[in-house]
Amino acid sequence: GGGIKWEDGNLMAVAFLGYYDSFGSFENSPSYVSLTKTFPQIVEAEQVVAGLGRELYLVVPRDPMATLAVDAEGEYVTDDNREVFYRSEEGKPVLVLNNWHGENSLVACTDNEGRSTLYTPGITPDTGALKVPADGSVLDISLPIPKPLKGFASFDYGEDPEGNDFGIRVSLRAGQPILTSSAAPLGYFGFEEESIVLADGDKVFEGINGLCKGVFLGTIGQDYNPVACVVMENGDVKMAGIFYALQHGGPDLSDALPGFKDVNGFESGGGGGWEDVETGETFYEYQTIYALDERGGRTEIPYFTDHGRYIGKDDRYFYEISLTPDWKYHVLCVSREDYSPHEGYSGSFSEKEWEDDVRTFEFRRHERMWAGDEGFEYDYTPVTGSFTASGQGMSYEIGLSGTDAIPSGLRVQEEGQMESSMYDED
């Protein structure tokens, strides 16, 4: 049923849908609408988080009366410690989010006639093709992984003028960008060894939330500052500052940058240019990256230079606001009474205008965290609004509209410039 062209021996159909941080990220992604048109079973499917992982699969039993179970599977899983994530005798479709560092799931399907199969959802790491058993019990209904844009399958950061290799590379594997880096060369740039997080080896970007078809690595700024850019399947653009990522838990892509559509490539260039009237030669203030689109457009990739942690307080809470160069923000509200976390917010922001010393930003909140009776709880209801930042240096007056996360007029300062800690009382 459901428009699937079943073949003899099939007990269930499986589609690999892409890489998503959570079901909330999936439902708020641009690909959700198109995927639900192709696979209407997504709307009614039960959502199963099978341990850690970002690979999302749709599993559709052929028999509407089939028994379906999703259990833990992995190197250290035995019959004694196997966790049961889901079990049903109604034959409903399920969405399974899994496969992270060897942690996976085992899908067991038994139809009304007693025929059964065991299947571990997975894809080949190079092509993204769905792995299916040879007995024909699983039908692959996945859409093709997008082909990499010509010339944008991988990029090395290259060498400095003295021939020192940065040891930084981004590449595309099965629709997901991979960062490869080496800790040794980073000492050349003044990084202390203890400040580099997991610098050696391959790292998967967080925040993909879909499928990618192109990657690029260039510099934004007046000095060495590697920035990765990716093109999503629908032509949207995301980015990540690599030096920041290596010191703060690993690479995390921005949300889709506003104003970029139908992008089909990137190029490095200069920004803030001015022309010498006598020679006609153009000089640039900094290096930057441009996105190229199908209409012949060339648009500069934005980079937030005032990233850092800002702190403030009111009568009830301490506030810690983190702004990243990847245009993401995180707010943590801590009770002044017992110093316990009360709630938090995270999302993305973009700059709308900059006039004199007043900067106006728009934000989109995707996740809210709050302290419940049994630990922290989360929701993914989108909220939009704006905030302004004004003042000298890194000391801002923050006012938000559209949310009560931060009281209007809260004054925050960059943590590194504070004379006292976040928790000092007046």
MOCOR-V75931 format. One record per run of one state. SS is the DSSP state (@ for helix, = for strand, . for the rest). FROM is the first residue (numbers start at 1). TO is the last residue. Records with the same first field share a line. If there is no record, write none. Layout:
SS=FROM-TO / FROM-TO
//
This chain:
.=1-11 / 20-22 / 28-30 / 39-40 / 45-45 / 50-54 / 62-66 / 74-83 / 89-93 / 99-99 / 101-102 / 111-115 / 120-122 / 124-129 / 131-137 / 141-153 / 157-158 / 160-164 / 166-167 / 174-175 / 182-182 / 190-192 / 196-200 / 205-205 / 207-209 / 211-211 / 220-220 / 222-225 / 233-236 / 248-251 / 253-262 / 272-273 / 276-281 / 284-285 / 294-297 / 301-307 / 314-316 / 324-327 / 336-340 / 356-357 / 373-374 / 380-382 / 391-394 / 402-409 / 418-426
==12-19 / 46-49 / 55-61 / 67-73 / 84-88 / 94-98 / 100-100 / 103-110 / 116-119 / 123-123 / 130-130 / 138-140 / 154-156 / 159-159 / 165-165 / 168-173 / 176-181 / 201-204 / 206-206 / 210-210 / 212-219 / 221-221 / 226-232 / 237-241 / 252-252 / 263-271 / 274-275 / 282-283 / 286-293 / 298-300 / 308-313 / 317-323 / 328-335 / 341-355 / 358-372 / 375-379 / 383-390 / 395-401 / 410-414
@=23-27 / 31-38 / 41-44 / 183-189 / 193-195 / 242-247 / 415-417
//
